[in-house]
């Protein structure tokens, strides 16, 4: 097969987007999660060991309030801000063409054409119904599997695997 062509949007939106961003920020890169929850875990150990007084209780409360703030308020706020202020072309209808030379995204409503070369990808994940293609730490392309015609889904997966540089790109699906 020389190419696979289908209609979709360039990036996820709504709850799908929130789920993917949460995974990308806290699961795929667990450093922030570890750094956020380590002080809270240490407080549990200190309480079990008997280190508890009024002064320490205030510090412990702060150690627990910080990760809760990060996960439930700051994260939601930043995702909602990005969804509201991102480039409109990211959620506009587009045509994706998987070709030998790369991925072509045509967004006619914005007279925009984007071309992503296979050699530029360093990691590809298949999660939450999307192929997420990364260039180093930046998610460059999101291909929604449900938008690929059903009779071409397996071919699309094979096409992606056969066109990336497997010496340079980690394919995780």
PyMOL commands that place a pseudoatom at each C-alpha (Angstrom):
pseudoatom trace, name=CA, resn=UNK, resi=1, chain=A, elem=C, hetatm=0, pos=[0.000, 0.000, 0.000]
pseudoatom trace, name=CA, resn=UNK, resi=2, chain=A, elem=C, hetatm=0, pos=[1.465, 3.357, -1.074]
pseudoatom trace, name=CA, resn=UNK, resi=3, chain=A, elem=C, hetatm=0, pos=[-0.593, 5.539, 1.244]
pseudoatom trace, name=CA, resn=UNK, resi=4, chain=A, elem=C, hetatm=0, pos=[-3.473, 5.605, 3.722]
pseudoatom trace, name=CA, resn=UNK, resi=5, chain=A, elem=C, hetatm=0, pos=[-5.795, 8.600, 3.689]
pseudoatom trace, name=CA, resn=UNK, resi=6, chain=A, elem=C, hetatm=0, pos=[-8.621, 9.495, 6.073]
pseudoatom trace, name=CA, resn=UNK, resi=7, chain=A, elem=C, hetatm=0, pos=[-10.467, 12.429, 7.644]
pseudoatom trace, name=CA, resn=UNK, resi=8, chain=A, elem=C, hetatm=0, pos=[-9.972, 13.392, 11.297]
pseudoatom trace, name=CA, resn=UNK, resi=9, chain=A, elem=C, hetatm=0, pos=[-8.813, 16.312, 13.469]
pseudoatom trace, name=CA, resn=UNK, resi=10, chain=A, elem=C, hetatm=0, pos=[-5.184, 17.123, 14.178]
pseudoatom trace, name=CA, resn=UNK, resi=11, chain=A, elem=C, hetatm=0, pos=[-5.408, 16.839, 17.985]
pseudoatom trace, name=CA, resn=UNK, resi=12, chain=A, elem=C, hetatm=0, pos=[-7.758, 15.354, 20.546]
pseudoatom trace, name=CA, resn=UNK, resi=13, chain=A, elem=C, hetatm=0, pos=[-10.198, 17.557, 22.420]
pseudoatom trace, name=CA, resn=UNK, resi=14, chain=A, elem=C, hetatm=0, pos=[-12.389, 17.454, 25.521]
pseudoatom trace, name=CA, resn=UNK, resi=15, chain=A, elem=C, hetatm=0, pos=[-12.093, 14.503, 27.880]
pseudoatom trace, name=CA, resn=UNK, resi=16, chain=A, elem=C, hetatm=0, pos=[-9.873, 12.568, 25.447]
pseudoatom trace, name=CA, resn=UNK, resi=17, chain=A, elem=C, hetatm=0, pos=[-7.383, 15.426, 25.496]
pseudoatom trace, name=CA, resn=UNK, resi=18, chain=A, elem=C, hetatm=0, pos=[-7.465, 15.665, 29.306]
pseudoatom trace, name=CA, resn=UNK, resi=19, chain=A, elem=C, hetatm=0, pos=[-6.820, 11.925, 29.651]
pseudoatom trace, name=CA, resn=UNK, resi=20, chain=A, elem=C, hetatm=0, pos=[-3.898, 12.030, 27.210]
pseudoatom trace, name=CA, resn=UNK, resi=21, chain=A, elem=C, hetatm=0, pos=[-2.317, 15.111, 28.809]
pseudoatom trace, name=CA, resn=UNK, resi=22, chain=A, elem=C, hetatm=0, pos=[-2.667, 13.556, 32.284]
pseudoatom trace, name=CA, resn=UNK, resi=23, chain=A, elem=C, hetatm=0, pos=[-0.983, 10.370, 31.063]
pseudoatom trace, name=CA, resn=UNK, resi=24, chain=A, elem=C, hetatm=0, pos=[1.755, 12.345, 29.297]
pseudoatom trace, name=CA, resn=UNK, resi=25, chain=A, elem=C, hetatm=0, pos=[2.473, 14.576, 32.282]
pseudoatom trace, name=CA, resn=UNK, resi=26, chain=A, elem=C, hetatm=0, pos=[2.180, 12.203, 35.225]
pseudoatom trace, name=CA, resn=UNK, resi=27, chain=A, elem=C, hetatm=0, pos=[2.549, 8.629, 33.939]
pseudoatom trace, name=CA, resn=UNK, resi=28, chain=A, elem=C, hetatm=0, pos=[4.817, 8.733, 30.890]
pseudoatom trace, name=CA, resn=UNK, resi=29, chain=A, elem=C, hetatm=0, pos=[7.155, 11.110, 32.722]
pseudoatom trace, name=CA, resn=UNK, resi=30, chain=A, elem=C, hetatm=0, pos=[6.817, 10.005, 36.361]
pseudoatom trace, name=CA, resn=UNK, resi=31, chain=A, elem=C, hetatm=0, pos=[9.431, 12.437, 37.699]
pseudoatom trace, name=CA, resn=UNK, resi=32, chain=A, elem=C, hetatm=0, pos=[6.829, 15.117, 38.477]
pseudoatom trace, name=CA, resn=UNK, resi=33, chain=A, elem=C, hetatm=0, pos=[4.572, 12.561, 40.141]
pseudoatom trace, name=CA, resn=UNK, resi=34, chain=A, elem=C, hetatm=0, pos=[7.418, 11.232, 42.269]
pseudoatom trace, name=CA, resn=UNK, resi=35, chain=A, elem=C, hetatm=0, pos=[8.610, 14.703, 43.270]
pseudoatom trace, name=CA, resn=UNK, resi=36, chain=A, elem=C, hetatm=0, pos=[5.074, 15.804, 44.077]
pseudoatom trace, name=CA, resn=UNK, resi=37, chain=A, elem=C, hetatm=0, pos=[4.104, 12.829, 46.243]
pseudoatom trace, name=CA, resn=UNK, resi=38, chain=A, elem=C, hetatm=0, pos=[7.446, 12.097, 47.968]
pseudoatom trace, name=CA, resn=UNK, resi=39, chain=A, elem=C, hetatm=0, pos=[6.952, 14.718, 50.731]
pseudoatom trace, name=CA, resn=UNK, resi=40, chain=A, elem=C, hetatm=0, pos=[3.444, 13.358, 51.377]
pseudoatom trace, name=CA, resn=UNK, resi=41, chain=A, elem=C, hetatm=0, pos=[4.810, 9.803, 51.640]
pseudoatom trace, name=CA, resn=UNK, resi=42, chain=A, elem=C, hetatm=0, pos=[7.548, 10.944, 53.992]
pseudoatom trace, name=CA, resn=UNK, resi=43, chain=A, elem=C, hetatm=0, pos=[4.915, 12.511, 56.278]
pseudoatom trace, name=CA, resn=UNK, resi=44, chain=A, elem=C, hetatm=0, pos=[3.183, 9.127, 56.617]
pseudoatom trace, name=CA, resn=UNK, resi=45, chain=A, elem=C, hetatm=0, pos=[6.465, 7.501, 57.628]
pseudoatom trace, name=CA, resn=UNK, resi=46, chain=A, elem=C, hetatm=0, pos=[7.170, 10.256, 60.153]
pseudoatom trace, name=CA, resn=UNK, resi=47, chain=A, elem=C, hetatm=0, pos=[3.671, 9.982, 61.666]
pseudoatom trace, name=CA, resn=UNK, resi=48, chain=A, elem=C, hetatm=0, pos=[4.029, 6.179, 61.953]
pseudoatom trace, name=CA, resn=UNK, resi=49, chain=A, elem=C, hetatm=0, pos=[7.403, 6.671, 63.640]
pseudoatom trace, name=CA, resn=UNK, resi=50, chain=A, elem=C, hetatm=0, pos=[5.749, 8.981, 66.170]
pseudoatom trace, name=CA, resn=UNK, resi=51, chain=A, elem=C, hetatm=0, pos=[6.992, 12.346, 64.963]
pseudoatom trace, name=CA, resn=UNK, resi=52, chain=A, elem=C, hetatm=0, pos=[3.843, 14.363, 65.489]
pseudoatom trace, name=CA, resn=UNK, resi=53, chain=A, elem=C, hetatm=0, pos=[3.242, 17.660, 67.196]
pseudoatom trace, name=CA, resn=UNK, resi=54, chain=A, elem=C, hetatm=0, pos=[1.357, 20.840, 66.357]
pseudoatom trace, name=CA, resn=UNK, resi=55, chain=A, elem=C, hetatm=0, pos=[4.221, 22.395, 64.392]
pseudoatom trace, name=CA, resn=UNK, resi=56, chain=A, elem=C, hetatm=0, pos=[4.845, 19.232, 62.354]
pseudoatom trace, name=CA, resn=UNK, resi=57, chain=A, elem=C, hetatm=0, pos=[1.101, 18.778, 61.741]
pseudoatom trace, name=CA, resn=UNK, resi=58, chain=A, elem=C, hetatm=0, pos=[1.071, 22.099, 59.857]
pseudoatom trace, name=CA, resn=UNK, resi=59, chain=A, elem=C, hetatm=0, pos=[4.050, 21.005, 57.749]
pseudoatom trace, name=CA, resn=UNK, resi=60, chain=A, elem=C, hetatm=0, pos=[2.427, 17.625, 57.097]
pseudoatom trace, name=CA, resn=UNK, resi=61, chain=A, elem=C, hetatm=0, pos=[-0.789, 19.341, 56.003]
pseudoatom trace, name=CA, resn=UNK, resi=62, chain=A, elem=C, hetatm=0, pos=[1.199, 21.460, 53.531]
pseudoatom trace, name=CA, resn=UNK, resi=63, chain=A, elem=C, hetatm=0, pos=[2.957, 18.343, 52.229]
pseudoatom trace, name=CA, resn=UNK, resi=64, chain=A, elem=C, hetatm=0, pos=[-0.454, 16.799, 51.480]
pseudoatom trace, name=CA, resn=UNK, resi=65, chain=A, elem=C, hetatm=0, pos=[-2.087, 19.969, 50.177]
pseudoatom trace, name=CA, resn=UNK, resi=66, chain=A, elem=C, hetatm=0, pos=[0.594, 20.527, 47.514]
pseudoatom trace, name=CA, resn=UNK, resi=67, chain=A, elem=C, hetatm=0, pos=[0.064, 17.309, 45.484]
pseudoatom trace, name=CA, resn=UNK, resi=68, chain=A, elem=C, hetatm=0, pos=[-3.692, 17.658, 45.780]
pseudoatom trace, name=CA, resn=UNK, resi=69, chain=A, elem=C, hetatm=0, pos=[-3.405, 21.205, 44.458]
pseudoatom trace, name=CA, resn=UNK, resi=70, chain=A, elem=C, hetatm=0, pos=[-1.130, 20.088, 41.580]
pseudoatom trace, name=CA, resn=UNK, resi=71, chain=A, elem=C, hetatm=0, pos=[-3.333, 17.162, 40.519]
pseudoatom trace, name=CA, resn=UNK, resi=72, chain=A, elem=C, hetatm=0, pos=[-6.791, 18.630, 40.933]
pseudoatom trace, name=CA, resn=UNK, resi=73, chain=A, elem=C, hetatm=0, pos=[-6.510, 22.373, 40.480]
pseudoatom trace, name=CA, resn=UNK, resi=74, chain=A, elem=C, hetatm=0, pos=[-3.357, 23.405, 38.643]
pseudoatom trace, name=CA, resn=UNK, resi=75, chain=A, elem=C, hetatm=0, pos=[-3.531, 20.524, 36.141]
pseudoatom trace, name=CA, resn=UNK, resi=76, chain=A, elem=C, hetatm=0, pos=[-7.226, 21.070, 35.349]
pseudoatom trace, name=CA, resn=UNK, resi=77, chain=A, elem=C, hetatm=0, pos=[-6.677, 24.806, 35.034]
pseudoatom trace, name=CA, resn=UNK, resi=78, chain=A, elem=C, hetatm=0, pos=[-3.747, 24.453, 32.626]
pseudoatom trace, name=CA, resn=UNK, resi=79, chain=A, elem=C, hetatm=0, pos=[-5.568, 21.902, 30.435]
pseudoatom trace, name=CA, resn=UNK, resi=80, chain=A, elem=C, hetatm=0, pos=[-8.709, 24.041, 30.266]
pseudoatom trace, name=CA, resn=UNK, resi=81, chain=A, elem=C, hetatm=0, pos=[-6.597, 27.113, 29.453]
pseudoatom trace, name=CA, resn=UNK, resi=82, chain=A, elem=C, hetatm=0, pos=[-4.813, 25.265, 26.651]
pseudoatom trace, name=CA, resn=UNK, resi=83, chain=A, elem=C, hetatm=0, pos=[-8.051, 23.906, 25.190]
pseudoatom trace, name=CA, resn=UNK, resi=84, chain=A, elem=C, hetatm=0, pos=[-9.550, 27.390, 25.203]
pseudoatom trace, name=CA, resn=UNK, resi=85, chain=A, elem=C, hetatm=0, pos=[-6.478, 29.145, 23.781]
pseudoatom trace, name=CA, resn=UNK, resi=86, chain=A, elem=C, hetatm=0, pos=[-4.893, 26.627, 21.458]
pseudoatom trace, name=CA, resn=UNK, resi=87, chain=A, elem=C, hetatm=0, pos=[-4.623, 27.178, 17.749]
pseudoatom trace, name=CA, resn=UNK, resi=88, chain=A, elem=C, hetatm=0, pos=[-8.055, 26.640, 16.186]
pseudoatom trace, name=CA, resn=UNK, resi=89, chain=A, elem=C, hetatm=0, pos=[-6.594, 24.536, 13.374]
pseudoatom trace, name=CA, resn=UNK, resi=90, chain=A, elem=C, hetatm=0, pos=[-5.723, 21.793, 15.883]
pseudoatom trace, name=CA, resn=UNK, resi=91, chain=A, elem=C, hetatm=0, pos=[-9.387, 20.900, 16.320]
pseudoatom trace, name=CA, resn=UNK, resi=92, chain=A, elem=C, hetatm=0, pos=[-10.518, 21.656, 12.751]
pseudoatom trace, name=CA, resn=UNK, resi=93, chain=A, elem=C, hetatm=0, pos=[-11.377, 18.870, 10.309]
pseudoatom trace, name=CA, resn=UNK, resi=94, chain=A, elem=C, hetatm=0, pos=[-8.342, 17.707, 8.382]
pseudoatom trace, name=CA, resn=UNK, resi=95, chain=A, elem=C, hetatm=0, pos=[-7.200, 14.989, 6.034]
pseudoatom trace, name=CA, resn=UNK, resi=96, chain=A, elem=C, hetatm=0, pos=[-4.317, 12.821, 7.165]
pseudoatom trace, name=CA, resn=UNK, resi=97, chain=A, elem=C, hetatm=0, pos=[-2.289, 10.950, 4.575]
pseudoatom trace, name=CA, resn=UNK, resi=98, chain=A, elem=C, hetatm=0, pos=[0.255, 8.371, 5.676]
pseudoatom trace, name=CA, resn=UNK, resi=99, chain=A, elem=C, hetatm=0, pos=[2.787, 8.286, 2.829]
pseudoatom trace, name=CA, resn=UNK, resi=100, chain=A, elem=C, hetatm=0, pos=[6.210, 6.794, 2.243]
pseudoatom trace, name=CA, resn=UNK, resi=101, chain=A, elem=C, hetatm=0, pos=[7.826, 10.192, 2.843]
pseudoatom trace, name=CA, resn=UNK, resi=102, chain=A, elem=C, hetatm=0, pos=[5.901, 10.996, 6.034]
pseudoatom trace, name=CA, resn=UNK, resi=103, chain=A, elem=C, hetatm=0, pos=[2.548, 12.132, 7.382]
pseudoatom trace, name=CA, resn=UNK, resi=104, chain=A, elem=C, hetatm=0, pos=[0.714, 14.878, 5.524]
pseudoatom trace, name=CA, resn=UNK, resi=105, chain=A, elem=C, hetatm=0, pos=[-1.960, 16.849, 7.388]
pseudoatom trace, name=CA, resn=UNK, resi=106, chain=A, elem=C, hetatm=0, pos=[-4.151, 19.083, 5.240]
pseudoatom trace, name=CA, resn=UNK, resi=107, chain=A, elem=C, hetatm=0, pos=[-6.444, 21.535, 7.034]
pseudoatom trace, name=CA, resn=UNK, resi=108, chain=A, elem=C, hetatm=0, pos=[-8.519, 23.188, 4.295]
pseudoatom trace, name=CA, resn=UNK, resi=109, chain=A, elem=C, hetatm=0, pos=[-10.471, 25.540, 6.605]
pseudoatom trace, name=CA, resn=UNK, resi=110, chain=A, elem=C, hetatm=0, pos=[-7.191, 27.268, 7.489]
pseudoatom trace, name=CA, resn=UNK, resi=111, chain=A, elem=C, hetatm=0, pos=[-5.293, 26.731, 4.203]
pseudoatom trace, name=CA, resn=UNK, resi=112, chain=A, elem=C, hetatm=0, pos=[-2.703, 24.874, 6.218]
pseudoatom trace, name=CA, resn=UNK, resi=113, chain=A, elem=C, hetatm=0, pos=[-0.574, 21.916, 5.178]
pseudoatom trace, name=CA, resn=UNK, resi=114, chain=A, elem=C, hetatm=0, pos=[1.769, 20.207, 7.609]
pseudoatom trace, name=CA, resn=UNK, resi=115, chain=A, elem=C, hetatm=0, pos=[4.287, 17.516, 6.734]
pseudoatom trace, name=CA, resn=UNK, resi=116, chain=A, elem=C, hetatm=0, pos=[5.933, 15.312, 9.346]
pseudoatom trace, name=CA, resn=UNK, resi=117, chain=A, elem=C, hetatm=0, pos=[8.860, 13.153, 8.241]
pseudoatom trace, name=CA, resn=UNK, resi=118, chain=A, elem=C, hetatm=0, pos=[9.130, 9.604, 9.583]
pseudoatom trace, name=CA, resn=UNK, resi=119, chain=A, elem=C, hetatm=0, pos=[12.778, 10.132, 10.553]
pseudoatom trace, name=CA, resn=UNK, resi=120, chain=A, elem=C, hetatm=0, pos=[11.878, 12.896, 12.999]
pseudoatom trace, name=CA, resn=UNK, resi=121, chain=A, elem=C, hetatm=0, pos=[9.920, 10.637, 15.366]
pseudoatom trace, name=CA, resn=UNK, resi=122, chain=A, elem=C, hetatm=0, pos=[11.712, 9.211, 18.401]
pseudoatom trace, name=CA, resn=UNK, resi=123, chain=A, elem=C, hetatm=0, pos=[8.848, 7.460, 20.233]
pseudoatom trace, name=CA, resn=UNK, resi=124, chain=A, elem=C, hetatm=0, pos=[5.402, 6.257, 19.213]
pseudoatom trace, name=CA, resn=UNK, resi=125, chain=A, elem=C, hetatm=0, pos=[2.742, 5.148, 21.679]
pseudoatom trace, name=CA, resn=UNK, resi=126, chain=A, elem=C, hetatm=0, pos=[-0.649, 3.625, 21.025]
pseudoatom trace, name=CA, resn=UNK, resi=127, chain=A, elem=C, hetatm=0, pos=[-2.828, 4.661, 23.969]
pseudoatom trace, name=CA, resn=UNK, resi=128, chain=A, elem=C, hetatm=0, pos=[-6.421, 5.743, 24.526]
pseudoatom trace, name=CA, resn=UNK, resi=129, chain=A, elem=C, hetatm=0, pos=[-7.350, 5.069, 20.893]
pseudoatom trace, name=CA, resn=UNK, resi=130, chain=A, elem=C, hetatm=0, pos=[-4.576, 7.284, 19.488]
pseudoatom trace, name=CA, resn=UNK, resi=131, chain=A, elem=C, hetatm=0, pos=[-1.199, 6.834, 17.905]
pseudoatom trace, name=CA, resn=UNK, resi=132, chain=A, elem=C, hetatm=0, pos=[0.891, 9.495, 19.650]
pseudoatom trace, name=CA, resn=UNK, resi=133, chain=A, elem=C, hetatm=0, pos=[4.052, 10.342, 17.765]
pseudoatom trace, name=CA, resn=UNK, resi=134, chain=A, elem=C, hetatm=0, pos=[6.791, 12.171, 19.676]
pseudoatom trace, name=CA, resn=UNK, resi=135, chain=A, elem=C, hetatm=0, pos=[9.860, 14.092, 18.604]
pseudoatom trace, name=CA, resn=UNK, resi=136, chain=A, elem=C, hetatm=0, pos=[12.002, 13.754, 21.721]
pseudoatom trace, name=CA, resn=UNK, resi=137, chain=A, elem=C, hetatm=0, pos=[9.694, 14.942, 24.528]
pseudoatom trace, name=CA, resn=UNK, resi=138, chain=A, elem=C, hetatm=0, pos=[7.231, 16.854, 22.308]
pseudoatom trace, name=CA, resn=UNK, resi=139, chain=A, elem=C, hetatm=0, pos=[4.054, 15.152, 21.079]
pseudoatom trace, name=CA, resn=UNK, resi=140, chain=A, elem=C, hetatm=0, pos=[3.954, 16.178, 17.430]
pseudoatom trace, name=CA, resn=UNK, resi=141, chain=A, elem=C, hetatm=0, pos=[1.152, 14.140, 15.895]
pseudoatom trace, name=CA, resn=UNK, resi=142, chain=A, elem=C, hetatm=0, pos=[-1.918, 12.384, 17.272]
pseudoatom trace, name=CA, resn=UNK, resi=143, chain=A, elem=C, hetatm=0, pos=[-3.639, 9.932, 14.952]
pseudoatom trace, name=CA, resn=UNK, resi=144, chain=A, elem=C, hetatm=0, pos=[-7.092, 8.902, 16.166]
pseudoatom trace, name=CA, resn=UNK, resi=145, chain=A, elem=C, hetatm=0, pos=[-7.509, 5.210, 15.433]
pseudoatom trace, name=CA, resn=UNK, resi=146, chain=A, elem=C, hetatm=0, pos=[-11.334, 5.376, 15.350]
pseudoatom trace, name=CA, resn=UNK, resi=147, chain=A, elem=C, hetatm=0, pos=[-11.154, 7.773, 12.376]
pseudoatom trace, name=CA, resn=UNK, resi=148, chain=A, elem=C, hetatm=0, pos=[-9.068, 5.363, 10.293]
pseudoatom trace, name=CA, resn=UNK, resi=149, chain=A, elem=C, hetatm=0, pos=[-11.403, 3.257, 8.118]
pseudoatom trace, name=CA, resn=UNK, resi=150, chain=A, elem=C, hetatm=0, pos=[-11.906, -0.087, 9.838]
pseudoatom trace, name=CA, resn=UNK, resi=151, chain=A, elem=C, hetatm=0, pos=[-10.568, -2.059, 6.880]
pseudoatom trace, name=CA, resn=UNK, resi=152, chain=A, elem=C, hetatm=0, pos=[-7.300, -0.042, 7.030]
pseudoatom trace, name=CA, resn=UNK, resi=153, chain=A, elem=C, hetatm=0, pos=[-6.587, -0.008, 10.787]
pseudoatom trace, name=CA, resn=UNK, resi=154, chain=A, elem=C, hetatm=0, pos=[-4.216, -2.978, 10.787]
pseudoatom trace, name=CA, resn=UNK, resi=155, chain=A, elem=C, hetatm=0, pos=[-2.572, -1.677, 7.627]
pseudoatom trace, name=CA, resn=UNK, resi=156, chain=A, elem=C, hetatm=0, pos=[-2.086, 1.742, 9.263]
pseudoatom trace, name=CA, resn=UNK, resi=157, chain=A, elem=C, hetatm=0, pos=[-0.376, 0.176, 12.270]
pseudoatom trace, name=CA, resn=UNK, resi=158, chain=A, elem=C, hetatm=0, pos=[1.915, -1.866, 10.002]
pseudoatom trace, name=CA, resn=UNK, resi=159, chain=A, elem=C, hetatm=0, pos=[2.512, 1.180, 7.789]
pseudoatom trace, name=CA, resn=UNK, resi=160, chain=A, elem=C, hetatm=0, pos=[3.678, 3.272, 10.740]
pseudoatom trace, name=CA, resn=UNK, resi=161, chain=A, elem=C, hetatm=0, pos=[5.973, 0.521, 12.034]
pseudoatom trace, name=CA, resn=UNK, resi=162, chain=A, elem=C, hetatm=0, pos=[7.492, -0.079, 8.616]
pseudoatom trace, name=CA, resn=UNK, resi=163, chain=A, elem=C, hetatm=0, pos=[8.249, 3.581, 7.917]
pseudoatom trace, name=CA, resn=UNK, resi=164, chain=A, elem=C, hetatm=0, pos=[9.876, 4.809, 11.137]
pseudoatom trace, name=CA, resn=UNK, resi=165, chain=A, elem=C, hetatm=0, pos=[13.571, 4.306, 11.756]
pseudoatom trace, name=CA, resn=UNK, resi=166, chain=A, elem=C, hetatm=0, pos=[13.468, 1.463, 14.303]
pseudoatom trace, name=CA, resn=UNK, resi=167, chain=A, elem=C, hetatm=0, pos=[17.084, 2.224, 15.299]
pseudoatom trace, name=CA, resn=UNK, resi=168, chain=A, elem=C, hetatm=0, pos=[16.070, 5.712, 16.383]
pseudoatom trace, name=CA, resn=UNK, resi=169, chain=A, elem=C, hetatm=0, pos=[12.361, 5.407, 17.205]
pseudoatom trace, name=CA, resn=UNK, resi=170, chain=A, elem=C, hetatm=0, pos=[10.888, 3.340, 20.034]
pseudoatom trace, name=CA, resn=UNK, resi=171, chain=A, elem=C, hetatm=0, pos=[7.497, 1.923, 18.972]
pseudoatom trace, name=CA, resn=UNK, resi=172, chain=A, elem=C, hetatm=0, pos=[5.334, 0.976, 21.952]
pseudoatom trace, name=CA, resn=UNK, resi=173, chain=A, elem=C, hetatm=0, pos=[2.261, -0.850, 20.630]
for i in range(1, 173): cmd.bond("trace and resi %d" % i, "trace and resi %d" % (i + 1))
show_as sticks, trace
zoom trace
